[in-house]
């Protein structure tokens, strides 16, 4: 403890290069692990979870950095994400007096993780990043996924040097994001994400690492849960409009949860005035909820089953007032054993159950992240085969526009996919092969300060005529 009191912050020029290599993908002078943008070759997704050499290299870089500062008895200051207004906002100055403090300056006995990282550790602050927090809450349901992103062997006591790291997936590669532990505060309270435990800081530091990856905290304002789910897992995402959901949606979601998929939902808004307004039954519009679980129970007085869904509000408290809310009469329609079992699963302060049919009526969008083989929760690697293609639309060459542009639509990039393996358990007993296709835009969130917005993009799928198929 005596040594810690005499530690002084040090920033060395050499660290800029080390940190840049740690958090960034291959630069122009490095040999890339995948073909350059614009090529048409398809390659297997990088299975970084099983590439021990890459993981060991990233860890070695962080440990060398940390041990260097421990040996010098100084605390780390990140030169790439400084503790000033440039890391907070790009469009305006803070509206409150912000002080960047290390956890030891905020409370006694700061801890990185207390009693395991779980979804009660995620409470939203003043930043509009509920989409990110909903994804983190989903992540905590699966420990293997969680500790892939949040290396747990970090602390404020043993080998402490004010430096922490997190692993995030970026465009086909896991990257290690290093941050110092200075966090924005006002009146000694965390301004952004916090844990309900005053001395626990993993969620605040993960949010900081994610902000660094995108250039600032403000860059995290507004988004889709799917985006963060991808960055935490490397998974392939899809979404359903619940008004047009397939009749077997419950079964789809049940299987997705069994596979370890992450899911979130939201209620669309029709104007900016509706943002975070509440429905009559207490749901928040334009707000991201995590989907934690599903259940099917027998109704005591009827020869039927009731399907339920468990949701979480990142704000840390429940607002739902409808059927199956905490004290509603519907709980009396199922057995005492089922009631106790369901309530035991629920963190009362932030989670709630609702009937699955009510869920489909009240919410408008379901977001789902299907895990690729490198993020599976078990050793099986048969659930999905993954291929990735990098390309771009170039004006006058390969930017053919949508199908309304009949003369140029054909010039858009085209890729051929052959499906050869049948599903193990098709829904309608017809032979079929499930495929999920997703598009990703690079770097748009980081370029927000330059006025960049996400483009409206899409794809079409066509069956290749039999006469031109390969034999």
QUIJO-V399882 format. One record per residue. N is the residue number from 1. RES is the residue in one letter. SS is DSSP state (2 for helix, 1 for strand, 0 for the rest). PHI is phi in degrees with one decimal (999 if undefined). BURIAL is b if it has 24 or more other C-alpha atoms within 12 Angstrom, else e. Layout:
N,RES,SS,PHI,BURIAL / N,RES,SS,PHI,BURIAL
This chain:
1,X,0,999,e / 2,X,2,-61.2,e / 3,X,2,-64.1,e / 4,X,2,-62.7,e / 5,X,2,-67.4,e / 6,X,0,-101.5,e / 7,X,0,-72.7,e / 8,X,1,-120.2,e / 9,X,1,-68.1,b / 10,X,1,-135.3,e / 11,X,0,-122.5,e / 12,X,0,-115.0,e / 13,X,2,-57.8,e / 14,X,2,-62.3,e / 15,X,2,-67.8,b / 16,X,2,-59.9,e / 17,X,2,-67.2,e / 18,X,2,-61.2,b / 19,X,2,-67.6,b / 20,X,2,-63.3,b / 21,X,2,-66.9,e / 22,X,2,-69.2,b / 23,X,2,-101.3,b / 24,X,0,-107.4,b / 25,X,0,-81.5,b / 26,X,0,-55.5,e / 27,X,0,-86.8,e / 28,X,0,-66.1,e / 29,X,0,-94.1,e / 30,X,0,-101.3,e / 31,X,0,-77.9,e / 32,X,0,-71.8,e / 33,X,0,-86.6,e / 34,X,0,-151.3,b / 35,X,0,-64.0,e / 36,X,0,-66.2,e / 37,X,0,-57.9,e / 38,X,0,102.9,e / 39,X,0,-83.6,e / 40,X,0,-106.0,e / 41,X,0,-75.6,e / 42,X,0,-102.8,e / 43,X,1,-131.3,e / 44,X,1,-69.4,e / 45,X,0,-62.9,b / 46,X,0,-70.2,b / 47,X,0,-92.9,b / 48,X,2,-64.6,b / 49,X,2,-60.6,b / 50,X,2,-99.8,e / 51,X,0,-97.2,e / 52,X,2,-60.5,e / 53,X,2,-64.9,e / 54,X,2,-64.7,e / 55,X,2,-60.4,b / 56,X,2,-64.9,e / 57,X,2,-65.3,e / 58,X,2,-62.3,b / 59,X,2,-63.4,b / 60,X,2,-60.8,e / 61,X,2,-61.5,b / 62,X,2,-65.3,b / 63,X,2,-63.0,b / 64,X,2,-62.9,e / 65,X,2,-63.8,b / 66,X,2,-62.2,b / 67,X,2,-64.1,b / 68,X,2,-61.9,b / 69,X,2,-74.2,b / 70,X,2,-61.0,b / 71,X,2,-63.6,e / 72,X,2,-80.7,e / 73,X,0,59.1,b / 74,X,1,-130.5,b / 75,X,1,-101.1,b / 76,X,1,-77.6,b / 77,X,0,-123.8,b / 78,X,0,-77.0,b / 79,X,0,-75.0,b / 80,X,0,-92.8,b / 81,X,0,-140.4,b / 82,X,0,-68.5,b / 83,X,0,-83.3,b / 84,X,0,-149.1,b / 85,X,2,-62.0,b / 86,X,2,-64.3,e / 87,X,2,-87.6,b / 88,X,0,-90.5,b / 89,X,0,-134.6,b / 90,X,0,-110.3,b / 91,X,0,-104.2,e / 92,X,0,-161.6,e / 93,X,0,-83.8,e / 94,X,0,-59.5,e / 95,X,0,-88.3,e / 96,X,0,-132.8,e / 97,X,0,-78.7,e / 98,X,0,-97.4,b / 99,X,1,-120.8,e / 100,X,1,-87.9,b / 101,X,1,-129.1,b / 102,X,1,-83.8,b / 103,X,2,-51.4,b / 104,X,2,-67.1,b / 105,X,2,-91.5,e / 106,X,2,-98.1,b / 107,X,0,-152.3,e / 108,X,0,-83.1,e / 109,X,0,52.5,e / 110,X,0,-64.6,b / 111,X,1,-128.6,b / 112,X,0,-73.4,b / 113,X,0,-131.9,b / 114,X,0,-114.8,e / 115,X,0,54.7,e / 116,X,0,82.2,e / 117,X,0,-81.1,b / 118,X,0,-140.6,b / 119,X,2,-70.7,b / 120,X,2,-75.6,b / 121,X,2,-85.3,b / 122,X,0,-121.0,b / 123,X,1,-122.1,b / 124,X,0,-70.6,b / 125,X,0,-100.5,b / 126,X,0,-86.1,b / 127,X,0,-85.1,b / 128,X,0,-82.4,b / 129,X,0,-119.5,b / 130,X,2,-60.2,b / 131,X,2,-60.0,b / 132,X,2,-69.7,b / 133,X,2,-69.0,b / 134,X,2,-63.4,b / 135,X,2,-68.3,b / 136,X,2,-63.3,b / 137,X,2,-60.4,b / 138,X,2,-61.8,b / 139,X,2,-62.3,b / 140,X,0,-68.4,b / 141,X,0,-70.1,b / 142,X,0,-118.9,b / 143,X,2,-60.8,b / 144,X,2,-64.6,b / 145,X,2,-67.1,b / 146,X,2,-58.6,b / 147,X,2,-82.2,b / 148,X,2,-72.7,b / 149,X,2,-83.6,b / 150,X,0,-115.4,b / 151,X,0,-55.8,b / 152,X,0,-78.4,b / 153,X,0,-83.2,e / 154,X,0,-131.6,b / 155,X,0,-155.8,b / 156,X,0,-98.3,b / 157,X,0,-122.6,e / 158,X,0,-73.1,e / 159,X,0,52.9,b / 160,X,0,-79.2,b / 161,X,0,-142.9,b / 162,X,0,72.0,b / 163,X,1,-129.1,b / 164,X,1,-136.7,b / 165,X,1,-143.8,b / 166,X,1,-139.6,b / 167,X,1,-110.8,b / 168,X,1,-128.7,b / 169,X,1,-95.7,b / 170,X,1,-132.6,b / 171,X,0,54.1,b / 172,X,0,96.4,b / 173,X,1,-145.8,b / 174,X,1,-80.8,b / 175,X,1,-122.2,b / 176,X,1,-99.9,b / 177,X,1,-104.0,b / 178,X,1,-99.2,b / 179,X,1,-135.9,b / 180,X,1,-86.3,b / 181,X,0,-102.5,b / 182,X,1,-81.9,b / 183,X,1,-122.5,b / 184,X,1,-65.1,b / 185,X,1,-133.9,b / 186,X,1,-140.4,e / 187,X,0,54.0,e / 188,X,0,66.8,e / 189,X,1,-114.6,b / 190,X,1,-62.4,b / 191,X,0,-82.3,b / 192,X,0,-107.1,b / 193,X,0,-56.8,b / 194,X,1,-147.6,b / 195,X,0,-94.0,b / 196,X,0,-69.5,b / 197,X,0,-86.0,b / 198,X,0,-66.0,b / 199,X,0,-110.2,b / 200,X,1,-114.4,b / 201,X,0,-130.7,b / 202,X,2,-63.3,b / 203,X,2,-69.2,b / 204,X,2,-65.7,b / 205,X,2,-74.7,b / 206,X,2,-64.4,b / 207,X,2,-59.9,b / 208,X,2,-64.2,b / 209,X,2,-61.7,b / 210,X,2,-68.7,b / 211,X,2,-64.3,b / 212,X,2,-62.3,b / 213,X,2,-59.2,b / 214,X,2,-106.4,b / 215,X,0,102.3,b / 216,X,0,-171.8,b / 217,X,0,-66.1,b / 218,X,2,-61.1,b / 219,X,2,-62.2,b / 220,X,2,-89.3,b / 221,X,0,-73.7,b / 222,X,0,79.1,b / 223,X,0,173.5,b / 224,X,0,-108.2,b / 225,X,2,-55.7,b / 226,X,2,-56.9,b / 227,X,2,-60.7,b / 228,X,2,-70.6,b / 229,X,2,-58.4,b / 230,X,2,-61.0,b / 231,X,2,-68.1,b / 232,X,2,-91.5,b / 233,X,2,-131.9,b / 234,X,0,74.4,b / 235,X,0,-78.7,b / 236,X,1,-103.6,b / 237,X,1,-107.2,b / 238,X,1,-152.4,b / 239,X,1,-139.8,b / 240,X,1,-120.4,b / 241,X,1,-80.3,e / 242,X,2,-66.1,b / 243,X,2,-70.3,e / 244,X,2,-120.7,e / 245,X,0,-66.9,e / 246,X,0,-65.5,e / 247,X,0,-64.0,e / 248,X,0,-94.4,e / 249,X,2,-57.1,b / 250,X,2,-58.2,b / 251,X,2,-64.1,e / 252,X,2,-60.5,b / 253,X,2,-69.7,b / 254,X,2,-59.7,b / 255,X,2,-66.7,e / 256,X,2,-62.8,b / 257,X,2,-63.1,b / 258,X,2,-63.6,e / 259,X,0,-81.5,b / 260,X,0,89.2,b / 261,X,0,-64.7,b / 262,X,1,-99.6,b / 263,X,1,-139.8,b / 264,X,1,-143.3,b / 265,X,1,-150.4,b / 266,X,1,-159.1,b / 267,X,0,-113.0,b / 268,X,0,-66.3,b / 269,X,0,-111.9,e / 270,X,0,-103.0,e / 271,X,0,-155.7,e / 272,X,2,-61.2,e / 273,X,2,-65.7,e / 274,X,2,-84.4,e / 275,X,0,-55.7,e / 276,X,0,61.5,b / 277,X,0,-77.8,e / 278,X,1,-112.4,e / 279,X,0,-76.8,e / 280,X,0,-59.3,e / 281,X,0,-98.3,e / 282,X,0,95.1,e / 283,X,0,-80.3,b / 284,X,1,-103.0,b / 285,X,0,-77.7,b / 286,X,0,66.0,b / 287,X,0,-123.0,b / 288,X,0,-93.2,b / 289,X,1,-111.6,b / 290,X,1,-91.4,b / 291,X,1,-100.1,b / 292,X,1,-99.8,b / 293,X,1,-168.0,b / 294,X,1,-131.0,b / 295,X,1,-151.2,b / 296,X,1,-131.8,b / 297,X,1,-125.9,b / 298,X,1,-79.5,e / 299,X,1,-85.0,e / 300,X,0,-57.8,e / 301,X,0,-85.8,e / 302,X,0,-130.0,e / 303,X,0,-93.2,e / 304,X,0,-137.7,e / 305,X,1,-114.8,e / 306,X,1,-113.3,b / 307,X,1,-98.3,b / 308,X,1,-125.8,b / 309,X,1,-132.7,b / 310,X,1,-108.1,b / 311,X,1,-120.4,b / 312,X,1,-131.3,b / 313,X,1,-97.9,b / 314,X,0,-60.1,b / 315,X,0,-66.4,b / 316,X,0,95.5,b / 317,X,0,-146.3,b / 318,X,0,-96.0,b / 319,X,0,-117.8,b / 320,X,0,-64.2,b / 321,X,0,-117.1,e / 322,X,0,-85.0,b / 323,X,0,-55.2,b / 324,X,0,72.8,b / 325,X,0,-70.6,b / 326,X,0,-48.5,b / 327,X,0,-116.4,e / 328,X,0,-76.2,e / 329,X,2,-68.3,e / 330,X,2,-62.5,e / 331,X,2,-64.2,b / 332,X,2,-78.7,e / 333,X,2,-88.9,e / 334,X,1,-118.2,b / 335,X,0,-65.7,e / 336,X,2,-60.4,e / 337,X,2,-63.9,e / 338,X,2,-64.0,e / 339,X,2,-60.2,b / 340,X,2,-64.9,e / 341,X,2,-64.4,e / 342,X,2,-67.5,b / 343,X,2,-69.5,e / 344,X,2,-67.0,e / 345,X,2,-76.7,e / 346,X,0,-97.7,b / 347,X,0,-84.6,b / 348,X,0,-55.4,b / 349,X,0,-68.0,b / 350,X,0,-134.3,b / 351,X,1,-119.3,b / 352,X,1,-156.3,b / 353,X,1,-101.5,b / 354,X,1,-149.5,b / 355,X,1,-64.2,b / 356,X,2,-61.3,b / 357,X,2,-64.7,e / 358,X,2,-65.4,b / 359,X,2,-57.7,b / 360,X,2,-66.3,b / 361,X,2,-76.5,e / 362,X,2,-88.1,b / 363,X,0,-97.0,b / 364,X,0,-110.8,b / 365,X,1,-135.2,b / 366,X,1,-115.1,b / 367,X,1,-114.2,b / 368,X,1,-136.2,b / 369,X,1,-117.5,b / 370,X,1,-88.7,b / 371,X,0,-76.8,b / 372,X,0,-85.6,b / 373,X,2,-55.8,b / 374,X,2,-77.0,b / 375,X,2,-122.9,b / 376,X,0,-65.9,b / 377,X,0,-84.0,b / 378,X,0,-131.9,e / 379,X,0,-81.3,e / 380,X,0,-65.4,e / 381,X,0,-130.6,e / 382,X,0,-108.8,e / 383,X,0,-68.3,b / 384,X,0,-138.8,b / 385,X,0,-103.8,b / 386,X,0,-117.6,b / 387,X,1,-133.4,b / 388,X,1,-131.0,b / 389,X,0,-130.5,b / 390,X,0,-106.7,b / 391,X,0,-159.0,b / 392,X,0,-157.7,b / 393,X,0,-95.7,b / 394,X,0,-116.2,e / 395,X,0,-55.9,e / 396,X,0,81.7,e / 397,X,0,-129.4,e / 398,X,0,-121.4,e / 399,X,0,-96.8,b / 400,X,0,-85.5,b / 401,X,0,78.5,b / 402,X,0,-80.3,e / 403,X,0,-67.7,e / 404,X,0,-67.0,e / 405,X,0,-93.1,e / 406,X,0,-62.6,e / 407,X,0,-78.3,e / 408,X,0,-120.3,e / 409,X,2,-54.7,e / 410,X,2,-66.1,e / 411,X,2,-81.3,e / 412,X,0,-60.9,b / 413,X,0,-54.8,b / 414,X,0,-127.0,b / 415,X,0,-135.0,b / 416,X,0,-103.4,e / 417,X,0,-126.1,e / 418,X,0,-112.5,e / 419,X,0,-100.4,e / 420,X,0,-123.9,e / 421,X,0,-117.2,e / 422,X,0,-79.3,e / 423,X,0,-63.3,e / 424,X,0,-70.8,e / 425,X,0,-139.2,e / 426,X,0,-60.2,e / 427,X,0,-64.7,e / 428,X,0,-105.8,e / 429,X,0,64.4,e / 430,X,0,-100.0,e / 431,X,0,-61.7,e / 432,X,0,-156.4,e / 433,X,0,-129.6,e / 434,X,0,-79.6,e / 435,X,0,-134.8,e / 436,X,0,-117.2,b / 437,X,0,-116.4,b / 438,X,0,-139.6,b / 439,X,0,-110.0,b / 440,X,0,-135.7,b / 441,X,0,-104.3,b / 442,X,0,-90.6,e / 443,X,0,72.5,e / 444,X,0,-68.3,e / 445,X,0,-65.7,b / 446,X,0,-65.0,b / 447,X,0,-92.6,e / 448,X,2,-57.7,e / 449,X,2,-64.6,b / 450,X,2,-97.2,e / 451,X,0,91.5,e / 452,X,0,-69.8,e / 453,X,0,-129.1,e / 454,X,0,-68.3,e / 455,X,0,-76.3,e / 456,X,0,-84.8,e / 457,X,0,-129.1,e / 458,X,0,-170.0,e / 459,X,0,-148.2,e / 460,X,0,-124.7,e / 461,X,0,-117.5,e / 462,X,0,-126.1,e / 463,X,0,-80.8,e / 464,X,0,-74.0,e / 465,X,0,-57.1,e / 466,X,2,-57.0,e / 467,X,2,-70.3,e / 468,X,2,-114.0,e / 469,X,0,-75.8,e / 470,X,0,-66.7,e / 471,X,0,-77.7,e
